[in-house]
């Protein structure tokens, strides 16, 4: 099978557990794969050595789109094209309508995700949905790795074309990790690639303030702090109890998580966060960590009884759960065992083998 994969994402090793990286990695062993990426995309040696990478000579998403149109004539004998749920779908629909190619949309994130939630950003997304809805619907197959019954419903995708999954990770990289001593002080870790004010940091800080009244602890914040989040840290009365790492390499994130006592996912109940399956939740489980998380749909479906859930989301309830695990280390050990066991359900190799079977069936029907 000859396959073209189009992505705007980075293929650096730090993104190894992202869906598009997984697809490219696994499909390279089963197909003759060509991957089109942005002109400045980072590429790991692992990916560089197993498939053909073509970098756009033109800058940005728009540049990559036009570069695809220019170069596509050379690859018109491909069997299948995979794009993300973005403006690259214009290339997908052109390939399908004019060149009769099979086209798959890999929906690993919320299409046209709006993190600003301003009047203009909401209006922009509404217009994007209206414009791209008929385009998306022309795809032959949808690989869905978010909850389909939230914002994805706006696109009115044909259900018979949807193949729904949770997220997954490379479990093998967690099997041979060395055991590390925990931090001397009781450590609570939270992690995001980027922290904004509205993604639970304020909830965690309010809970941490209550925790410090009972126990001597430190809060380890792993990830880049955006300006509005940085203000929250600066205003916190005991910010000497907070450790900010900024961005860290993926291996360093795993080391910090292993040394922490508890990993917390303090998401507020918002439509945006309810519909995703956070990769970090699976990584925490694979690392065998005790997890405290708030009750939102995607997190609950992933973690369930393998973590301690905060039913009624409040700083007091979150603080109470964390303090309980501090006072009951045997409960913490049981959660670690459950988390490690449940992580076995989220094997990237198994997920991508199944996706590939769907792709083979699709190509076979066209011949």
N, C-alpha and C positions, 0 to 999 in steps of 0.2 A: 504494500500500500504506500502511495506517495502522498505525503501530508504537508500542508502549509499551516504554520501556527503564527498568529500575529499577536504581539503583546507590547504594551507600553511599560511593563514592569521591569524592574531590575532583576537580573539573573545572577546577582552576587550570592555567595554562599550564605550570607545572613538571611536570605529570603528562601532558604531551602524548603521550609515547610509551607510556603505559600502554594496555593492550588496550581497556578500557572507553571511554577517551577517543577512541581511534581509531574504534571502532564508532560511537559517537554522532556524531562528526565526519563520517564518510563516509556513514552511513545518512541523515543529515539532507538530503543532496543528492539522494537517491534515493527517499525516502519522506516521508510526513507523520508526523513523529516527535514524540512527547511523552516527555520525560524526567522521572522522579520522583527527587528527591534529598533528602538530609537537610536539616533546617531551617537548619543553619549551613554548608552546603557552599559552597566557593569556586567561582565560575564565571568562566571566561575570557571576554573579549569575543568571541573567535572562536566559541565555542560559543553564547553568549547571542544572537548575531546570526543563527544559522542554524536554530535549532529552539526548540520551546516547552519551557521549563523550569518545572516546578512544584515548589516547595519545601514540604516538610511543615511544618504548623503545630505538630506534636508533636515532642518531642525524642527523639533516639537512633534506633537501628535498630527498636526495638519501636514507637516512635511513628510512624516512616515506614510500617511494616507496617499499622498500624491506619488511618493516613491514606489509604493505598492502598485499603483496603476501603471506606472512607467515600466516596472520590471515584470509585471505579471505575465506578459506575453511569453517570457522564457519558461514559465512554469505552468502553462495551460494544460499540460498533461497530468496534473496532480489529480488525485482521487477525492480529496477532502480538504476543506478549509475550516480552521477553528479561529474564532475571534472572541474577544471579550465583549461584554454588554456595554459598549461605548460607541463613539462615533465611527470606530473601525467596522461597525456593522454595515456601514455604507459600502465598504469594500466587499463584505460578504454578500450583500444582496446583489451587487453588480455582478459578482462572480456567478451567482446562482441564475439570475435572470438572463444574462447575456452569454455566459459560457457554459451554462448547464452543470455547474459544479455543486456537489453536496456541501452544505454549509451548516456548521454547528456553532452555537453560542455557549460558551463556558461561563456560566453565571456564578462566579465565586465571591462577588461582592454586590452590594445594592446598586443597581444601575443608576447612574447619575446621582450618586449619594450626596446629600446636602448636609454638611456639617455646620454651616454658618447659621442656618434657620432664620435669616433675615427676610424681610418682605421681598426684596429683589431676588434673593437666592431661591426662595420658594416659588416665585413666579417663573424664574428661569427653568427650574426643574419641571414645573407643570407643562411648560411649552416643549421641553425636551421629551417628556412622556408622550404628549400628543403627536409630536413629529415622528418619533421612533417606534411608536406602538405598531403601526402597520408594517414597518420594516422588520422589526423583531419577529413578527408573526410568520414571516416568509421563511424563516430558518427551518431546516429539516429536523433538527434535534436540539434540545436544551439540556445541558448538564447543570443541575441546580445544586449549589452547596450553601444556600441560605434557606430560611424558612419561607416557603412559597405563598403563605397565606397572609402576608402583610403588604408591603409596598409593591412587591412583584406582581400582585394581582392587578395593579393599574395597567399593566401591559396586555392583559387578557390573552395570555399565551395558551395555545391549545394543550390541554392536559395530556392528551395521548402522545404528545411529542416530548413531554418532560420526564427526565430521570432524576429523581431527588436523592440527595446524600447529605450526611453531615460532613464536617471537615475531618481531615485525617493528617497524620504526620509520619515521618520516617522513624518508626519505632526502634529500628536497629541501632541508631546513634545514641539511644538512651540505655542500651543494655550493658555496655561495657564501661560506664562512667565510674570513676573511683568514688569510694565513700569518703565524705569530707566531714570534719568536725563542725558542729553548728557554731554560729557566732556566740561569743561569751555572753552577751546581753540578749535577752529575748527579742527576736527580730521579726517584724511583720513586713512582708514584701508585697508591693503592688507594681505592676508593669504594664506599660503601653508603649508603642513606638513613639507616640506623641500624646502628651497630656493637655487637654483643654479643660476649662472650668466645668463644663457640663457633663463630664464623663465619670463622675463619681469621686474625683479628688476632694471636693468640698465635703462630701459625706464621710470619706475616710479620715480627713483631718478633724472633723467634729467628733468622730468616734475615737480617734487617737487621743484627743484632749481628755475625754472621759476615761480612757484606758490608763492614762498617766496618773490619774488620781488613785489608782489601785495597784499598779505594778510599774516597775522600772523597765521600760521597753524602748526600742528604737524603731523608726519607720524607714524602710529602705525603698526609695522611689527610683525605679529603673526605667529610663526612657527620657526623651526630650521634653522639657517643660516649655510650653508655649507662653507668651507674655501674660495672658490672663490667669494661667495656672501659677506662674511664678509669683504673681502678686499674692495669691493665697498663701504660699509658703512663707513669703516675707512677712506677712501679717500674723502668722501663727506664733502664739506667745512662747512656745518652747521649741523653736526651730533648731536649737542645738541638738535636739533628739531626732532630727531628720537627716538622713543621708541621701543626697541627690547624686546619681551617677551620670545623668545625661545619657546620650546614646552609648550603648556598649555592643560589642560583637556578640553574636549568638552564643558562642561557647562560654563567654564570660557571664551572660545572662543565666545560663544553666548552672554555672558554678555558684553564683549568688543565690539562686533559688535553692540549691542543695544545702547551702549553709544557713538558710533562714528557717525559722521554726514554723511559720504559718504563711501561706500565700493567700491573698485576699483579692477578690474581684468585686468591687463595691459599686456595680453599675446601678444608676437610677432606672426607673421603669419608663423608658421612652420607646417610641415606635422604632427608632433607628437601631437601638441596642437590642430590642426584643427579638429581632429577626435574624441575628447573626449567630454563628457557632464560633466563639472565640478560640483561635488556635492556641492561645496561651493557656486556656483551661485544659486542653488535651496535653500540652507540654507539662503543666504542673502535675497532672495525673501520672504521666509517664515517668516523671522524676520521683514519684512516690511521696508527694507532699500533702500535708493536711491543708485542705482548701476551705475557706469561708467565702460564701458567695450570696449575693442577693437574688431573690426569687424573680427572675425574668425568664421568658419562655425559652430562648435559645440556650441559656446557661443551664436551666433545669433539665432540658432534654439531654444535654451532654453529660452533666455531672450526677444529677439525681442524688442517690444515697451515698455516693462516693465522696461527698463533701458535706459540710455543715451549712445548711441554707438558712438565710434570714428571711422569714416569711413576710413580716411587716417591716418594710424598709424604713429604718430610722437610724440615726447615729447611736442612740442608746441601745437598740437591739443588736446592732453590729458590734458595739463595744462589749456587750454582755456575752455574745458568742465567743469572741476572741479571748476574753478573760476566763471563760469557762474552760477553754482548751488549754490555757496557761495553767490553770489550777488542776486539770485532769490530764496529765501527760499520757496516761494509758488510753484515753479517748483519742488523743492525737495520733498515737501509734496505730490504732484501729483504722482511723481515716486514711492514714498513709498506706496501709495494706489494701484497703478497698480501692483507693485511687489507682494504685499500681495495677491491680487486677482489672479494673474497668478500662484502663488505657489500651488493653489488648484489642478492644473493639474498633480502634481507630487507626488501623494499619494502612498506610498510604499505598503499599504494594497491592493489597487486596482490592482497595477501592478503584485504583487505576486499571487493574486487570479487568474488572467488571465494566468500567467505562469503555475500555478498548473493545470488549465484546460487542457493546452497543454500536460502536463505530464500524466494526467489521460487518455487522448485520446491515447497517445503513448503506455501506458501499456495495455490498453483495446484491441488495435489492436494485441498485441502479445499473447493474450489468446484465 
